[in-house]
Amino acid sequence: MNLTPDNPFSSKASQLLSWGHWFTFANIGLVLLISTSYLFADSPPNTALGWFYMLITWVSHTSFITFCAFVLTIFPLSLVFPYPRHIRGMAAAIATLGISMLCLDAFVYFNLGYHINIQSLPEIVSLLWSTLTGTPAITTVLAGSLIIIILGLELIASNHAWRHLERLKNLKLVKYATSVLVSCFALSHSIHIWADANNYFDITKQDNVLPLSYPTTAKTLLARHELLDIEKYQQARNLQLQGSKGSYSLTTSIPSCEADGNKIDILVFKDKNLLNNYLETNNDVKVLKYVIQPTHNQDALFNLIYGIPAYYNSKTLREVIPAWSKNNNLLGVNNFEKFGFKSIIGEHPINIHFIDKISSLPTDNTIAFSLPPSDSKELIVSTNVYMSNSISLANSDGFKQLNDITYSLVANQLSCPQLAESTMLGRDLSQSRQLEGVNYSQGVLITFKKDRITLVNPDGSYKQMSGAEGFTLEQNLDIPFLIQSIKELQKFTDTGNGR
């Protein structure tokens, strides 16, 4: 094939190549504008270096992705099918499709915390469906208008670049811009290599913010959501940052509740022997299987009394009445001073008793379980909870937590679902079939989904196991589910960024 400069095919291909560079340059500007939404989706960096890295990575990474898209799509089409009018239209259509996907990914990331991927398609479809069905007319108009605007901008950029190609060739702007982009790209990677080697989490926690960037690790994920105990992970290093626990904050007023139902007694036995003695004299019980509770007794009791994970456990909170009982006088707490909880004296719709000896105990409308031994080595324990037949919580399959029990009693037994939803983190076991949950104990993030339980330690290491059988699972982390679980865990946390 003759590809001399005088050859018409070579001339058209050369012109299209020059046009393609300017068309890509225009798209880089549009992509940079849209990708700013990723920068506001998470909490901002805490240091000047973190901000600097975020800005140069945003500029270089999005530019690199846009250029790669040109090289993989429009560039080969220009060589195979060098007809300017058709190529310009095809390029505008391809760019519109790509940028529309970017907008969709940004929407998903802002709402769910992860990018579009096959593993999380059910959650993404659920988000899109709920958005569409919530306001179908507005959503359709906005989505359609956005696509039309993007296509219009692409056609304008495509035609303008072709018609003014000779004048654009004489501009030196693209050379300086290219130098800046290449410098930012090299500098951002150099900074990241240093940050990764020195565990500088203000930088590495940004690894998965932009699409098609560094893969998220457990350390990155925990650092981003401020659950990583950096001081422990650093050990001998001199980084003065710590993982933080949540400060319980309600965003809405506490609904009122007129308890509807009989009084319920929750009996927390000191050990398994006392529980067995009680069960010998009380056969009118049924079993709620597969209840996950922390072996740290204070954390377990915090789940039960306050109806929220121990992520919010603090001395300050333990000294006040749980929010769900504060305005409604629903809870009595007896004999838990040794665990750091104040007693709430009197008869209430729900009464929690610590039992350290067998005496005259109630047998009607009761829930009974025992605390694990204080020398337990495992983080969590799957135990059986026994209930009177008058309490209807035994229809739920899969794993449950102690905060689910409290949530269910308030929502179902006392007929106060709005109160439970606004003050607690759990599910109504008599109705919900959601086989997943999240907890937090002694700095360890605990999540479960069906039979798989994942434990992520403060240093970023993790373990996955079968909840029913206890054997270790050798599987990759389900990062989208971990992000979703962390967001659920932080439901009552004021993160300071409006999310």
PyMOL commands that set and color helices and strands:
alter all, ss='L'
color gray80, all
select helices_A, chain A and resi 8-39+48-80+84-112+118-134+136-163+165-169+173-197+201-204+218-224+230-234+272-280+297-306+310-312+315-318+323-326+337-339+402-413+417-423+479-489
alter helices_A, ss='H'
color red, helices_A
select strands_A, chain A and resi 264-269+285-294+331-334+350-355+366-370+380-388+400-401+436-441+444-449+452-456+462-466
alter strands_A, ss='S'
color yellow, strands_A
deselect
rebuild
show_as cartoon
